[in-house]
Amino acid sequence: MKAYPFLHKHPTTGETTLSHGMDLRDWFAGQALTLFQRDCFLRDDEISQYATLAYQMADEMMKARENKHE
């Protein structure tokens, strides 16, 4: 599922194209990362741990969303 699809009109050619937007899972992961902003001075070895955790949280949000629609 995509988040924020939109139509884009090229400023010089006038051609209109559809942008499907980012994956909803990626958007959820980005939102989850805001929880970690308090740790703004992360060590290099911690960054991948936070990224992994953000996607785990995003996966749980996707599951919760599916359960709501059942």
Number of C-alpha atoms within 10 A of each C-alpha: 9 13 14 11 12 11 11 12 12 10 8 6 7 9 9 11 11 10 12 13 14 13 14 16 21 16 17 20 21 15 14 20 17 11 11 13 10 8 9 7 9 12 9 8 8 10 12 11 10 16 16 12 15 23 19 16 18 22 16 14 17 16 11 11 11 10 9 8 6 5
